[in-house]
């Protein structure tokens, strides 16, 4: 394993390094945070370093944040059944390996007794597990065979019934032929009645266009960093109520989160992005932004452009803020436009592009939807952006702004 100084990192690895450095900063202020420690211990259970096998400054940062704390941990906290043994193992590796460049003296390292292990997970009996698997497969095969035999019996019964039917038909034909001998005229076949055309169903009424098709939710930014490959972008880790990890969602600090890229670098201070609640658009199709997949969008307000005025992207920009007590994942909608959002918006239908021009702010600094700005609705009127629990989403100071 080469030293840190000789390592090269991909953009994704650079982003992960920055995320772990942010985590180490949080550990310095809350070193006993059980959710962070639990996630870190689980992460390290299958990895030599935070990146897997490649050393980085993130390992050093985590060591500097936790070493003074781990040095005071009891044996139970280190290797008990509810302890964090993988954190201890990782920190001991960092302080004793030359690849991290710490060059610590023995008196500066915390002591680890390799013989002091209070809890070891019971080993799995490989033979017993293999026997169970064989028994399960045999039971499944027996069930499949029984099902096949039953199907064969049904098929034989159907075949017999068909044979009887054919015999009856042949007998009927023979009787009819005998009745026709002797010059009797055979009956003319009955004329088929012409089928009347089925009445056409009335076409289904077209769905009324509604901004409720857009999945707006409360998001909680757990951390935000600068995009390593784009000066104008932030990369945020946001909890927004998702229930399971998928290829687009990850687990961070015990919560299911999405990675979201937003063009707010230089417009909103990075410190304002940390640990705050925002409003997110959750059902846009994920897109890659300079190598990092973005799986949602953060809503922000900026002054409305005058006719003929070009957007110079210089701001000011203010984030749309839900009430402080709103929960991550809580539905957000415009009053008068309640409804169920689509799963993932079809880019070809341009739902977001249709309704976004109506997103605005009022003189009371409330985020709202102006139906009169979207002719497809066929309506007028203003609906405030509210959470399911009844709070109104607001901005700091921009009146009559556009929100996107």
N, C-alpha and C positions, 0 to 999 in steps of 0.2 A: 504494500500500500504506500503510494507516494505521499510526500509531505504536502501540506496545504499550498505552499508557495508554487508548486509545480502543477497544480490542478487547473483544469479548464472546466467551465460550467455552461450548460445550455441555458437559454432564456427561462425555461420552466424551472430549472434548478436554482437559478439566481432568484426567481420569485419565491421559491420555497425557502431559500436561505433567509431572505428578508422577513418572511412570515415567522420563522422560528426566532429570529432576533427580536421581533415585536413580542413574541410570547415570552422570551427571556426578560424583556423589560417589564412585562406584567407580573412575572414571577418575583422580580426584585421588590415590587410593592406589595404583592400578595403571595409570599412563598409557601403558604399552607393551603392554597386554593385546591381543594380536593378534585374538582372537575378537570383542571389543567393537569395536575399531577397524574390523575388516572389516565387521561388521554395520552400523555407523554409516555407513561409506563407501558401502555398497550402498544403504542407506536414502536417503541424500542424492543419489544419482545421478539420481533422478527428481523431486527436490523442491527448491524454493528455500529453504524453512525446514523445521524438523523436523515441523511440522504440515502441510506442503504449500506453501501460499502465505501463511499467516497467521503473523505474528511473535508470539513469546511469550517469557516469562522462561526457558523451557527452552533457547532458542537462546543466551541470555546465559550461562546456567549452563554449557552445554557449552563456550562460548568461554572462560570463565574457567578451566575445568579444563584445556583443551588448548592454549590460545594459547602459554603458556610452553614447552610441549613441542614444538609444531610449529615455533616459532621456531628450534629447534636441529636440526630434521630436515635430513637431506641432500637433495640434489636427487632422488636415487633414492627416498628415502622419500616425497617429496612427489609426484613425477610419473613415477616409474619404472613399469615394467610391473607390479610388485607393490606399487606405492605407493598413496597414499590422496588422489588429487587432488580428490575431491568434498568431503572434510573441509577441505582447504586453501581451496577456493573458498568454502565456507560461512563459515568463520571470517573470511576477508577481507571478505566481504559484511557480517558482523556488526560488524566493527571500523570499517568505513567508512560505514555507513548511519546516518542520524540516527534512524530509526524505533526502534532498540533503546535509545536514550538513554544510550549509554556516554560520549559526548563525550570521546574519547581524543585526546591530542596525538600528532603524528606520531612523536615519539621513543618513545612508548609502544606503538606498533603494530609487529607483526612484518612484515618486508619480504617482498613477493611479486613475483617477476619474471615477468611474463606471457609473456616470450619463452623462458623456461627450461622447456621441456616435453620430457622425455626419451622418452616413449612415447605414441604415438597409435594407438588401435585402428584397424586397416585398414578403409577404407570399404567398404561393401557395393555391388557393381556391380548397380544396379537392373535394367538391361537383361538381364544374365545371369540374375539371379534370376527375372525374368519369363519368360524363355525356358525355364528349367528347369521352372517351374510349368506352362507350356503343354504341354511334352513329357510331364510326369507326367499331366496331365489327358487328353491324347490317348491315352496308353497305357492309362489306366483305361477310356476310352470304347471302345477297340478290344477290350479284354478283355470288357467288358459285351456288345458286339455279338456276339463269338464265342460267348459263353455263350447269347445269345438264339437264334442260328442253330442251335446244338446242341439247344436246347430245342424249336425248331420241328420239326427232324428227328425227334425222339422223338415229338412229338405226331402227326406224319403217320404214323409207323410204328404207333402205337397205333390210329389211326383205321382204317388198312388191316386190322389184325388184327380189329377189331370188325366190319368189314364182312364179312370171311370167316366169322366166327362166326355172324352173322345169316343168311348164305346157307345154311350148314349146318343151322341150326335150321329155316329155311323148307322145305328139302328133306326133312328128317325128318318135318315135319308133313304134306307132300304124300304121302309113302309111307304114313303111318299112315291117311290118309283113303282111299287106294286100297284098302288091305287091308280096310277096313270095308264096301266095296260088295259086294252079293250076300247080304245078310241076316245076315252074321256079326255077332254081338254084340260090341260094343266092350268091352274090358276095363274093369272098374271102377277108378277111381283108387285108389291105395294109401292106406290110412288113415294119417294122420300119428301118429307116436308122441308121446304126451304127455311133455313134458320134465319130468324130475325136478327138484325145487327144489334149488338148490345149497346145500351145507352152509354154515351161517353161521360166519364166522371168529370165534374167541374175541376179545373186546375186548383191546386192548393194555393191558399193565399200566401203571398210573399211575406217573409218575416220582416217585421218592422226593424229598421236599423236602430241600434242602440249602443251606447258606450259601455253598457254592462257586459258586452262580449269581451272587453279588456279586463284581464285578471289583475286588479289592483290590490295590493296587500301592504301591511305594515312589515318593514324589514328592520332588523337590528344588526348594524355593522359591528362585528366583533373585532375586526382589524382592517386597516387600509394601508397600502404601501404604494410607492411610485412604480409605474410599469418600467421594467428594466430596458425595454426597447422602444418606448414612445414617451417623449417629453410631456405630452398633453394629457396622458392617461393616468388614472389611479386604478389599482387592482384591489378590490374590497372583498372580504369574506363576510357574507351576509346570511344570517338565519332568517328564514321567512316561512316557517311552519311546515316544511316538507317532512314527510314521515319516514322515508327510507333512503339509504345510500344508493345512487345509480351512477352511470358513467358520467353524468353531469353534476352530481351532488357529492359532497364529501362530508366527513364528520370532523368537527373542530370543537374542542373544549366541551365534548359531550352533546353537541347539537348538530343537526343536519344542516349544512350550509351550501350556498352557491357562490361561485366566483363571478364577480361582476366587474367589468371594465367600464369606466366612465370618464368622459373628457372634461374633467373638472380640475386637473392639475393646473395651477396658476390662476384659477378662478375661485376656488374654495380652499382655504388653508388645510393642510393635511391633518393638523391636530383637531379640526372641526369634524373630521370624518371618523374619528375614533369613538367607538362605543356609543353611538347615537342611533336614534330611531329615524327612519326615512320611509317614504312611500315608494314602492317598487312596482314595475310592470312585470308580472311573473310568467306570462304565457307568450312572450315573443320567441321566435325560433332562435336557438343559440347560434352565435356567430364567433369566429375567431378574430381577435384583434391583436395584430402583431404577435402571433404565436400563442396567445392565451385565449381559451374559450370563455366567452362571456355569456352567462345564462339568465340574465334579467337586465333591467334598466332602472336607474335611480331617477325619480322625477325632480326637476329643478325649474325655477322660474327665472326669466330674463326679460328685459324691457321689450315690448312689442315693437317690431320694425315699422317705420312709416313707409308709405307707398314709394317705391323706387329706391329705398335705402338698402344698402348691402349689409349682410351680417358679417361683422369683423371678428366675432367670437371673443371680444374683449370684456364682455360682462357689463355690468355686475350680474352675478348669478347667486341665487339663494335656494337652498334645498327646501322642498316641501316637507313640513314636519307634522307628523301625527301627534295626538296628545301624549304626554309623557308616560301615562299609565297604560298606553295601548300595548298589546302583546304581539310578539313576532308571529306573523302568519295571519293575523286578524284581517278579515275582508274589509276593503275600503270601496265605497261606491258613491256615485252622485245621487243626491236626493231627487226622487221622481224617476230615476232610471235604474231601479233595482232589477236584478235578474242573474242568471247563471252565466259565467264566462265560458268561452270555448277552452278546450284543452290546450292546444297550441294554435296560435293564429296562423292562418294560411297567408303567406306573404303575397300571393297573387290576388287575394281579395282586398288587400290594402285597408284592413279594418282600422289599424292604428293611424294610418295616414288620413283616413276619412274623418275621424273624430278628434284627433289631436288639435286641429285649429280652434276647436271650441274650448280647450282647456285654458283657463285664465285665472286671474286673482281679482278680488273685489276691493272696494275702498276700505273695507274692514280687514284687509289682508287675509281673506279666506280663499282657499283654492276652490274653484267652481267650474261647472260646465255651462257654457252659453250656447244653448241649442240653436239660437238664431244665426250662429256662425257656421252651422253645418246644415246645408239645404236638404240633405238626404233624410234628416229626421222629420221634416215637415212640421216642425214645432218651433216655438220660441220659449223664452224663459230661462232662468238661472237656477241651477241645482248645486248646492254646496257639496264638497267632497267630505264625506263623513265616514267614521269607522263603524263597524257593526254595533259597538257598544255605545255609539251616539256622539263621540267627540268630533270636532271639526278640525280638518287639516289646514295649516296656515303657513305663511312665509313671514320673514322678518319685517320688510319695509316696502317691497315692490307692489304697487297698485296697478291694476290694468295690464299686468304682464302676461306673457305667453308662458305656458308650462309644458315642458316636454322632457 
